Amino acid sequence: MSEPVRFGLIGYGLFGKHHAAAIARASNARLAAIAVKSPSSQQTAAADHPSVDVMDDYRRLLDRSDIDAVSIVVPNRLHFQVARDALAAGKHVLLEKPMALSVTDCDALIELAEQGQRTLAVGHELRLSSL
């Protein structure tokens, strides 16, 4: 069996908690670090995932060589900046929708992913749900 994908999670709000739980349940993945600004969210993340490093600056997470991929679950206005930084750091990226707030920024992320030969995926769950 191959080594698990080592994930960093950026953001720990409602959807960040769902992403963390899904990564933790996956047999082929390991949640290695969580970056979140809010001190109360840092405490919650540390309590929910005691074996995971929790930090306040996502750039510190991106600097880690033991992180293969990042799941980005931050406010929409930050999607482009954080995803751009993650791709520039050589990480594979799972990004919550929307990819970015402009087509120009979306195209820039796609170009960065292609140049770095990294996977850029955007989560579009529940897009067709009647809920």
Contacts in CASP RR format, 6 or more apart in sequence:
PFRMAT RR
TARGET T0000
AUTHOR 0000-0000-0000
METHOD contacts of the structure
MODEL  1
MSEPVRFGLIGYGLFGKHHAAAIARASNARLAAIAVKSPSSQQTAAADHP
SVDVMDDYRRLLDRSDIDAVSIVVPNRLHFQVARDALAAGKHVLLEKPMA
LSVTDCDALIELAEQGQRTLAVGHELRLSSL
2 28 0 8 1.000
4 26 0 8 1.000
4 27 0 8 1.000
4 28 0 8 1.000
4 29 0 8 1.000
4 30 0 8 1.000
5 28 0 8 1.000
5 29 0 8 1.000
5 30 0 8 1.000
5 68 0 8 1.000
5 69 0 8 1.000
5 92 0 8 1.000
6 29 0 8 1.000
6 30 0 8 1.000
6 32 0 8 1.000
6 66 0 8 1.000
6 67 0 8 1.000
6 68 0 8 1.000
6 69 0 8 1.000
7 23 0 8 1.000
7 29 0 8 1.000
7 30 0 8 1.000
7 31 0 8 1.000
7 32 0 8 1.000
7 67 0 8 1.000
7 68 0 8 1.000
7 69 0 8 1.000
7 70 0 8 1.000
7 71 0 8 1.000
8 31 0 8 1.000
8 32 0 8 1.000
8 33 0 8 1.000
8 34 0 8 1.000
8 35 0 8 1.000
8 61 0 8 1.000
8 67 0 8 1.000
8 69 0 8 1.000
8 70 0 8 1.000
8 71 0 8 1.000
9 16 0 8 1.000
9 19 0 8 1.000
9 20 0 8 1.000
9 23 0 8 1.000
9 31 0 8 1.000
9 33 0 8 1.000
9 34 0 8 1.000
9 35 0 8 1.000
9 70 0 8 1.000
9 71 0 8 1.000
9 73 0 8 1.000
10 34 0 8 1.000
10 35 0 8 1.000
10 36 0 8 1.000
10 58 0 8 1.000
10 61 0 8 1.000
10 70 0 8 1.000
10 71 0 8 1.000
10 72 0 8 1.000
10 73 0 8 1.000
10 74 0 8 1.000
10 82 0 8 1.000
10 86 0 8 1.000
11 34 0 8 1.000
11 35 0 8 1.000
11 36 0 8 1.000
11 41 0 8 1.000
11 58 0 8 1.000
11 72 0 8 1.000
11 73 0 8 1.000
11 74 0 8 1.000
12 20 0 8 1.000
12 34 0 8 1.000
12 36 0 8 1.000
12 38 0 8 1.000
12 41 0 8 1.000
12 42 0 8 1.000
12 44 0 8 1.000
12 45 0 8 1.000
12 73 0 8 1.000
13 36 0 8 1.000
13 41 0 8 1.000
13 73 0 8 1.000
15 73 0 8 1.000
15 96 0 8 1.000
16 71 0 8 1.000
16 73 0 8 1.000
17 48 0 8 1.000
19 71 0 8 1.000
19 73 0 8 1.000
19 94 0 8 1.000
20 31 0 8 1.000
20 34 0 8 1.000
20 45 0 8 1.000
20 48 0 8 1.000
20 49 0 8 1.000
23 29 0 8 1.000
23 30 0 8 1.000
23 31 0 8 1.000
23 71 0 8 1.000
24 31 0 8 1.000
24 49 0 8 1.000
31 49 0 8 1.000
31 52 0 8 1.000
32 52 0 8 1.000
32 53 0 8 1.000
32 64 0 8 1.000
32 66 0 8 1.000
32 67 0 8 1.000
33 52 0 8 1.000
33 53 0 8 1.000
33 54 0 8 1.000
33 55 0 8 1.000
33 61 0 8 1.000
33 64 0 8 1.000
33 67 0 8 1.000
34 45 0 8 1.000
34 49 0 8 1.000
34 52 0 8 1.000
34 53 0 8 1.000
34 54 0 8 1.000
34 55 0 8 1.000
34 61 0 8 1.000
35 54 0 8 1.000
35 55 0 8 1.000
35 56 0 8 1.000
35 57 0 8 1.000
35 58 0 8 1.000
35 60 0 8 1.000
35 61 0 8 1.000
36 42 0 8 1.000
36 45 0 8 1.000
36 54 0 8 1.000
36 56 0 8 1.000
37 56 0 8 1.000
39 56 0 8 1.000
42 54 0 8 1.000
42 55 0 8 1.000
42 56 0 8 1.000
45 52 0 8 1.000
45 54 0 8 1.000
46 52 0 8 1.000
46 54 0 8 1.000
55 61 0 8 1.000
58 82 0 8 1.000
58 85 0 8 1.000
59 85 0 8 1.000
61 67 0 8 1.000
61 70 0 8 1.000
62 70 0 8 1.000
62 85 0 8 1.000
62 86 0 8 1.000
62 89 0 8 1.000
62 91 0 8 1.000
63 89 0 8 1.000
67 91 0 8 1.000
68 91 0 8 1.000
68 92 0 8 1.000
69 91 0 8 1.000
69 92 0 8 1.000
69 93 0 8 1.000
69 94 0 8 1.000
69 119 0 8 1.000
70 86 0 8 1.000
70 91 0 8 1.000
70 92 0 8 1.000
70 93 0 8 1.000
70 94 0 8 1.000
71 94 0 8 1.000
72 79 0 8 1.000
72 82 0 8 1.000
72 83 0 8 1.000
72 86 0 8 1.000
72 93 0 8 1.000
72 94 0 8 1.000
72 95 0 8 1.000
72 96 0 8 1.000
73 96 0 8 1.000
74 82 0 8 1.000
74 96 0 8 1.000
76 98 0 8 1.000
76 101 0 8 1.000
77 101 0 8 1.000
79 95 0 8 1.000
79 96 0 8 1.000
79 98 0 8 1.000
79 99 0 8 1.000
79 100 0 8 1.000
79 101 0 8 1.000
80 100 0 8 1.000
80 101 0 8 1.000
80 105 0 8 1.000
80 108 0 8 1.000
80 109 0 8 1.000
83 93 0 8 1.000
83 95 0 8 1.000
83 99 0 8 1.000
83 100 0 8 1.000
83 109 0 8 1.000
83 120 0 8 1.000
84 108 0 8 1.000
84 109 0 8 1.000
84 112 0 8 1.000
86 93 0 8 1.000
87 93 0 8 1.000
87 109 0 8 1.000
87 112 0 8 1.000
87 113 0 8 1.000
87 116 0 8 1.000
87 118 0 8 1.000
87 120 0 8 1.000
88 112 0 8 1.000
90 116 0 8 1.000
90 118 0 8 1.000
91 118 0 8 1.000
92 118 0 8 1.000
92 119 0 8 1.000
92 120 0 8 1.000
93 113 0 8 1.000
93 118 0 8 1.000
93 119 0 8 1.000
93 120 0 8 1.000
93 121 0 8 1.000
94 121 0 8 1.000
94 122 0 8 1.000
94 123 0 8 1.000
95 109 0 8 1.000
95 120 0 8 1.000
95 121 0 8 1.000
95 122 0 8 1.000
95 123 0 8 1.000
96 122 0 8 1.000
96 123 0 8 1.000
97 122 0 8 1.000
97 123 0 8 1.000
97 124 0 8 1.000
97 127 0 8 1.000
98 122 0 8 1.000
99 105 0 8 1.000
99 106 0 8 1.000
99 109 0 8 1.000
99 122 0 8 1.000
100 106 0 8 1.000
100 108 0 8 1.000
100 109 0 8 1.000
109 120 0 8 1.000
110 120 0 8 1.000
112 118 0 8 1.000
112 120 0 8 1.000
113 119 0 8 1.000
113 120 0 8 1.000
END
